[in-house]
Amino acid sequence: MNTKTIITTAMILTGLGLMVMSYLFMATPVCNTSVTCRDPVTPFAPGVFVLGILIAFSSGIFYSVYQGRK
């Protein structure tokens, strides 16, 4: 595997990890009624989710632009 593939894979896994972490652990409240379940546990959980999406999608840009060592 070359450097480009390793970095792209790391970016995809980091993005997916942030998305899963923010959805399962930061945004999902543990409650029984819908009135108290409106707000996420962590206020910036949607921002972390969007950051994960940006990192995962930018891996495609990195893969197509990066030339490697010359």
ZARO-878967 format. One line per 8 residues: number of its first residue (from 1); their letters; for each residue x, y, z of N, C-alpha, C, O. Coordinates in Angstrom, 1 decimal. Example, Ala and Ser with C-alpha at 12.3 -4.5 7.8 and 13.67 -1.06 7.14 Angstrom:
1	as	13.2,-5.7,7.8,12.3,-4.5,7.8,13.2,-3.3,7.8,14.2,-3.3,8.5 ~ 12.8,-2.2,7.1,13.7,-1.1,7.1,12.9,0.0,7.9,13.4,1.1,8.0 $
This chain:
1	mntktiit	0.8,-1.2,0.0,0.0,0.0,0.0,0.9,1.2,0.0,1.9,1.3,0.7 ~ 0.5,2.2,-0.8,1.3,3.4,-0.8,0.7,4.5,0.2,-0.3,4.2,0.8 ~ 1.4,5.6,0.3,1.1,6.6,1.2,-0.3,7.2,1.0,-1.1,7.5,1.9 ~ -0.7,7.4,-0.3,-1.9,7.9,-0.7,-3.1,7.1,-0.2,-4.1,7.6,0.4 ~ -3.0,5.8,-0.3,-4.0,4.9,0.1,-4.2,4.8,1.6,-5.3,4.8,2.2 ~ -3.0,4.8,2.3,-3.0,4.8,3.8,-3.7,6.0,4.4,-4.5,5.9,5.3 ~ -3.3,7.2,3.8,-3.9,8.5,4.4,-5.4,8.6,4.0,-6.1,9.0,4.9 ~ -5.7,8.2,2.8,-7.2,8.2,2.5,-8.0,7.3,3.3,-9.1,7.6,3.8 $
9	tamiltgl	-7.5,6.1,3.6,-8.2,5.1,4.5,-8.3,5.7,5.9,-9.3,5.5,6.5 ~ -7.2,6.3,6.4,-7.2,6.9,7.7,-8.3,8.0,7.8,-8.9,8.2,8.8 ~ -8.4,8.8,6.7,-9.3,9.9,6.7,-10.8,9.3,6.7,-11.6,9.9,7.5 ~ -11.0,8.3,6.0,-12.4,7.7,5.9,-12.7,7.1,7.3,-13.8,7.3,7.8 ~ -11.8,6.4,7.9,-12.0,5.8,9.2,-12.2,6.8,10.3,-13.0,6.6,11.2 ~ -11.4,7.9,10.2,-11.6,9.0,11.2,-12.9,9.6,11.1,-13.6,9.9,12.1 ~ -13.4,9.9,9.8,-14.7,10.5,9.6,-15.8,9.6,10.1,-16.7,10.1,10.7 ~ -15.7,8.3,9.7,-16.8,7.4,10.2,-16.8,7.3,11.7,-17.8,7.2,12.3 $
17	glmvmsyl	-15.6,7.3,12.3,-15.5,7.2,13.7,-16.2,8.4,14.4,-16.9,8.2,15.4 ~ -15.9,9.6,13.9,-16.5,10.8,14.5,-18.0,10.8,14.3,-18.8,11.1,15.2 ~ -18.5,10.3,13.1,-19.9,10.2,12.9,-20.6,9.3,13.9,-21.6,9.6,14.5 ~ -20.0,8.1,14.0,-20.6,7.1,14.9,-20.6,7.5,16.3,-21.6,7.4,17.1 ~ -19.4,8.1,16.7,-19.3,8.6,18.1,-20.3,9.7,18.5,-20.9,9.7,19.5 ~ -20.4,10.6,17.5,-21.3,11.7,17.8,-22.7,11.3,17.8,-23.5,11.9,18.6 ~ -23.1,10.4,17.0,-24.5,9.9,17.0,-24.8,9.0,18.1,-25.9,9.2,18.8 ~ -24.0,8.1,18.4,-24.4,7.1,19.5,-24.1,7.6,20.9,-24.9,7.3,21.8 $
25	fmatpvcn	-23.0,8.3,21.1,-22.6,8.6,22.5,-22.9,10.1,22.8,-23.1,10.4,24.0 ~ -23.0,11.0,21.8,-23.1,12.4,22.2,-24.5,12.9,21.9,-24.9,13.9,22.6 ~ -25.2,12.4,20.9,-26.5,13.0,20.5,-27.7,12.2,21.0,-28.8,12.8,21.1 ~ -27.5,10.9,21.3,-28.7,10.1,21.6,-28.9,10.2,23.1,-28.1,9.7,23.9 ~ -30.0,10.8,23.5,-30.3,10.9,25.0,-30.9,9.6,25.5,-31.5,8.8,24.7 ~ -30.7,9.3,26.7,-31.2,8.1,27.3,-32.4,8.6,28.2,-32.2,9.1,29.3 ~ -33.6,8.4,27.7,-34.8,8.8,28.4,-36.0,8.0,27.9,-35.9,7.3,26.9 ~ -37.1,8.2,28.5,-38.3,7.5,28.2,-39.4,8.3,27.5,-40.3,7.7,26.8 $
33	tsvtcrdp	-39.4,9.6,27.7,-40.5,10.4,27.1,-39.9,11.3,26.0,-38.7,11.7,26.0 ~ -40.7,11.6,25.0,-40.2,12.4,23.9,-40.0,13.9,24.2,-39.3,14.5,23.6 ~ -40.6,14.4,25.3,-40.5,15.8,25.7,-39.0,16.0,26.2,-38.4,17.0,25.9 ~ -38.5,15.1,27.0,-37.2,15.3,27.5,-36.1,14.8,26.5,-34.9,15.0,26.8 ~ -36.5,14.1,25.4,-35.5,13.6,24.5,-35.3,14.5,23.3,-34.7,14.1,22.3 ~ -35.7,15.7,23.4,-35.6,16.7,22.2,-34.1,17.1,22.0,-33.7,17.1,20.9 ~ -33.4,17.4,23.1,-32.1,18.0,22.9,-31.0,16.9,23.0,-31.2,15.9,23.8 ~ -29.9,17.0,22.3,-28.8,16.0,22.4,-28.1,16.1,23.7,-28.2,17.2,24.4 $
41	vtpfapgv	-27.4,15.1,24.1,-26.7,15.1,25.4,-25.6,16.2,25.4,-25.4,16.9,26.3 ~ -24.9,16.2,24.3,-23.8,17.2,24.1,-24.3,18.3,23.1,-24.7,17.9,22.0 ~ -24.2,19.5,23.4,-24.7,20.6,22.5,-24.0,20.6,21.2,-24.7,21.0,20.2 ~ -22.8,20.3,21.1,-22.0,20.4,19.8,-22.0,19.1,19.1,-21.1,18.9,18.2 ~ -22.8,18.1,19.4,-22.8,16.8,18.7,-23.1,16.9,17.2,-22.5,16.2,16.4 ~ -24.1,17.8,16.8,-24.3,17.9,15.4,-23.0,18.5,14.6,-22.8,18.1,13.5 ~ -22.3,19.3,15.3,-21.1,19.9,14.7,-20.0,18.8,14.5,-19.3,18.8,13.5 ~ -19.9,17.9,15.5,-18.9,16.8,15.4,-19.3,15.9,14.3,-18.5,15.3,13.5 $
49	fvlgilia	-20.6,15.6,14.1,-21.1,14.8,13.0,-20.8,15.4,11.7,-20.4,14.7,10.8 ~ -21.0,16.7,11.5,-20.8,17.3,10.3,-19.2,17.3,10.0,-18.8,17.2,8.8 ~ -18.4,17.5,11.0,-17.0,17.4,10.8,-16.6,16.0,10.3,-15.7,15.9,9.5 ~ -17.2,15.0,10.9,-16.9,13.6,10.4,-17.3,13.5,8.9,-16.6,12.8,8.2 ~ -18.4,14.0,8.5,-18.8,14.0,7.1,-17.8,14.7,6.2,-17.4,14.2,5.2 ~ -17.4,15.9,6.7,-16.4,16.7,5.9,-15.1,15.9,5.7,-14.5,15.9,4.6 ~ -14.6,15.3,6.8,-13.4,14.6,6.7,-13.5,13.4,5.8,-12.6,13.1,5.0 ~ -14.6,12.6,5.9,-14.8,11.5,5.0,-14.9,11.8,3.6,-14.4,11.2,2.7 $
57	fssgifys	-15.7,12.9,3.3,-15.8,13.3,1.9,-14.6,14.0,1.3,-14.3,13.8,0.1 ~ -13.8,14.7,2.2,-12.6,15.3,1.7,-11.5,14.2,1.4,-10.5,14.6,0.7 ~ -11.7,13.0,1.8,-10.7,12.0,1.5,-10.7,11.7,0.0,-9.6,11.4,-0.5 ~ -11.8,11.8,-0.6,-11.9,11.6,-2.1,-11.1,12.7,-2.8,-10.4,12.5,-3.8 ~ -11.2,14.0,-2.3,-10.5,15.1,-2.9,-9.0,14.8,-2.7,-8.2,15.0,-3.6 ~ -8.6,14.4,-1.5,-7.2,14.2,-1.2,-6.6,13.1,-2.1,-5.5,13.2,-2.6 ~ -7.4,12.0,-2.3,-6.9,10.9,-3.1,-6.7,11.3,-4.6,-5.8,10.8,-5.2 ~ -7.6,12.2,-5.1,-7.4,12.6,-6.5,-6.4,13.7,-6.7,-5.9,13.8,-7.8 $
65	vyqgrk	-6.1,14.5,-5.6,-5.2,15.6,-5.8,-3.7,15.2,-5.4,-2.8,15.7,-6.0 ~ -3.5,14.4,-4.4,-2.2,14.1,-3.9,-1.4,13.4,-4.9,-1.8,12.4,-5.4 ~ -0.2,13.9,-5.2,0.7,13.2,-6.2,1.8,12.4,-5.5,2.3,11.5,-6.2 ~ 2.1,12.5,-4.3,3.1,11.7,-3.7,4.5,12.4,-3.8,4.6,13.5,-4.3 ~ 5.5,11.7,-3.5,6.9,12.2,-3.6,7.3,12.1,-5.0,7.0,11.1,-5.8 ~ 8.1,13.1,-5.4,8.5,13.1,-6.8,10.0,12.8,-6.9,10.6,12.8,-8.0 $
